């Protein structure tokens, strides 16, 4: 399961192969997903509520102490996912890539485990509340799953390149495209927030914004892998 780096003297630390590391990070994400799905099932059972019965949002979900608890939970989840990426990677870009893999597998696994436990979501078209901070993020399940598939795929692609000793060229254009694509994705989930906060139910999802954001960000990643140039951040591998 472990291999010594080429040219590494005897007695030095052994390095986990890429495939084993990928399985470890993905396994961590799936385990976290199991825990979160189990908590959701337990909480809904304790409150005598049905999993997936989300709309209209109760006032306590948009104001009051519950929103502070939810903000802390969401922040803690991100800390755990980023932490595993930091521990798995050897450079800034590789750590970011592994964090994306962990996040994507966690998100996909969450819906998979919920379906195993409760039968929800019944389809990828079911609507969900993704986040509550700073406003409710809503969308059909297929939308966050599509984002997570992209995170896992491109995260593995970049991590594999860097783990093999390759480089990734990141220019200001790549950064701008990545941020712009991410903002478009976020906008697709939050565009309907005022009506949701007013007690409304979701009706239509702004999927063109999602596709445009994913295309822009994916183009930036692929271009950074193939175009030589002067990077603004140069990842260093020990």
Secondary structure, 3 states (H helix, E strand, C coil): CEECCCCCCCCCCCEECHHHHHHHHHHHHHHHHHHHHHHHHHHHHHCCCCCCCCCCCCHHHCCCHHHHHHHHHHHHHHHHHHHHHHHHCCCHHHHHHHHHHHHHHHHHHHHHHHHHHHCCCCCCCCEEEEECCCCCEEEEHHHHHHHHHHHHHHHHHHHHHHHCCCCCCCCHHHHHHHHHHHHHHHHHHHCCHHHHHCCCCCCCCCHHHHHHHHHHHHHHHHHHHHCCCCCCCCCCCC
